């Protein structure tokens, strides 16, 4: 599983010109799934997202999490996180999990936040979404449950 975390001042998702989700200050988290992902991968990324210390404390040091600050989280599915451009210029998505299986993992991932009483908002799986955001910093962090970076 991969996640791309962006610290934002705000973010929103539109589908068919209609706003379906919106957050103020917090994290915009894009998530993608691969064929070998299990519940352990979901739990690893959940733990990182909720605990990653990328918000500044009173000394302007990145030392606080989204939970510490009581900010919001917006989670959006993005299969292109597994795009592979090693050969040629057209990305291959062979490593991305198929849509029906990925939807199951995406829904499980969202439910993990609910189980921990963490309020989240989300995009609409497999929809043509338009994402608007103001990146804060900018601060963008990549996560991979295989811990390759």
C-alpha positions as CSV (number, residue, x, y, z in Angstrom):
1,X,0.0,0.0,0.0
2,X,1.2,3.5,-0.7
3,X,0.1,6.8,0.6
4,X,1.0,10.3,-0.4
5,X,0.4,12.7,2.5
6,X,0.1,16.5,2.0
7,X,-0.2,19.0,4.8
8,X,-2.9,21.4,3.7
9,X,-4.6,24.6,4.7
10,X,-7.7,23.2,3.0
11,X,-8.7,20.5,0.5
12,X,-11.9,19.6,-1.3
13,X,-13.2,16.9,-3.7
14,X,-15.7,17.6,-6.5
15,X,-17.5,15.0,-8.6
16,X,-19.6,16.1,-11.5
17,X,-19.1,19.8,-10.4
18,X,-20.6,19.0,-7.0
19,X,-18.5,19.2,-3.8
20,X,-18.6,15.9,-2.1
21,X,-15.9,16.4,0.7
22,X,-14.1,19.3,2.2
23,X,-11.6,19.8,5.0
24,X,-9.9,22.8,6.5
25,X,-6.4,22.5,8.0
26,X,-5.1,19.0,8.1
27,X,-4.0,16.1,5.9
28,X,-4.9,15.2,2.3
29,X,-4.0,11.5,2.0
30,X,-3.9,9.8,-1.4
31,X,-3.9,6.0,-1.1
32,X,-3.2,3.3,-3.6
33,X,-3.2,-0.5,-3.3
34,X,-1.2,-3.3,-4.9
35,X,-1.8,-7.0,-5.3
36,X,0.0,-8.2,-2.2
37,X,-1.6,-5.8,0.3
38,X,-3.1,-7.3,3.4
39,X,-4.7,-5.9,6.6
40,X,-1.2,-5.4,8.0
41,X,-0.5,-2.9,5.2
42,X,-3.6,-1.0,6.0
43,X,-2.8,-0.9,9.7
44,X,0.8,0.2,9.1
45,X,-0.4,3.2,6.9
46,X,-3.1,4.1,9.3
47,X,-0.6,4.2,12.2
48,X,1.7,6.4,10.1
49,X,-1.0,8.8,8.9
50,X,-2.4,9.4,12.4
51,X,0.9,9.7,14.1
52,X,3.2,11.4,11.6
53,X,4.6,14.5,13.2
54,X,4.5,17.1,10.4
55,X,2.8,20.0,12.2
56,X,4.8,22.6,14.0
57,X,4.9,23.0,17.8
58,X,5.3,26.3,19.7
59,X,9.0,26.2,18.7
60,X,8.2,25.9,15.0
61,X,9.6,22.3,14.9
62,X,7.6,19.6,13.1
63,X,6.7,17.7,16.3
64,X,2.9,17.4,16.3
65,X,0.5,15.0,14.5
66,X,-2.9,15.7,13.0
67,X,-4.4,14.0,16.1
68,X,-2.4,16.3,18.4
69,X,-3.7,19.4,16.5
70,X,-7.2,18.1,16.2
71,X,-7.1,18.8,12.4
72,X,-9.0,17.0,9.7
73,X,-8.1,14.2,7.3
74,X,-9.3,13.7,3.7
75,X,-8.6,10.3,2.2
76,X,-8.8,9.9,-1.6
77,X,-8.1,6.7,-3.6
78,X,-5.5,7.0,-6.3
79,X,-4.4,3.9,-8.2
80,X,-1.8,5.9,-10.1
81,X,0.5,5.8,-7.0
82,X,1.6,2.4,-8.4
83,X,2.3,3.9,-11.9
84,X,5.6,2.5,-13.2
85,X,7.5,4.6,-15.8
86,X,10.7,2.5,-15.9
87,X,10.1,1.4,-19.5
88,X,9.1,4.1,-21.9
89,X,7.1,7.2,-21.2
90,X,3.6,5.7,-20.7
91,X,3.0,4.6,-17.2
92,X,2.1,0.9,-16.6
93,X,-0.4,0.2,-13.8
94,X,0.2,-3.5,-13.7
95,X,1.2,-3.3,-10.0
96,X,-2.1,-1.5,-9.1
97,X,-4.8,-3.7,-7.5
98,X,-7.9,-4.2,-9.6
99,X,-10.8,-1.9,-8.9
100,X,-13.1,-4.3,-7.1
101,X,-10.4,-5.7,-4.8
102,X,-9.0,-2.2,-4.2
103,X,-12.5,-0.9,-3.2
104,X,-12.7,-3.6,-0.5
105,X,-9.3,-2.4,0.9
106,X,-10.2,1.2,0.6
107,X,-13.4,0.7,2.5
108,X,-11.6,-1.3,5.2
109,X,-9.0,1.4,5.5
110,X,-11.7,4.1,6.1
111,X,-13.3,1.8,8.7
112,X,-10.0,1.5,10.6
113,X,-10.1,5.2,11.2
114,X,-13.7,4.9,12.4
115,X,-12.7,2.1,14.8
116,X,-10.2,4.5,16.3
117,X,-12.7,7.3,16.6
118,X,-10.8,9.4,14.1
119,X,-13.1,11.5,12.0
120,X,-12.3,11.5,8.3
121,X,-13.7,12.6,5.0
122,X,-13.2,10.8,1.7
123,X,-13.4,11.0,-2.0
124,X,-15.6,8.7,-4.0
125,X,-13.9,5.5,-5.1
126,X,-13.3,5.2,-8.9
127,X,-15.0,8.5,-9.6
128,X,-13.5,11.2,-11.8
129,X,-12.6,13.5,-8.9
130,X,-11.4,17.1,-9.1
131,X,-9.2,17.9,-6.1
132,X,-8.5,21.4,-4.9
133,X,-6.0,22.1,-2.2
134,X,-3.7,24.6,-0.7
135,X,-0.5,22.8,0.3
136,X,0.9,24.1,3.6
137,X,4.7,24.4,3.5
138,X,4.6,22.6,1.1
139,X,5.0,19.4,3.1
140,X,4.5,16.2,1.1
141,X,5.5,12.8,2.5
142,X,5.5,9.4,0.7
143,X,4.7,6.2,2.6
144,X,4.9,2.6,1.4
145,X,3.9,-0.3,3.6
146,X,6.8,-2.3,2.2
147,X,9.0,0.4,3.7
148,X,11.0,1.0,0.6
149,X,11.2,4.7,1.4
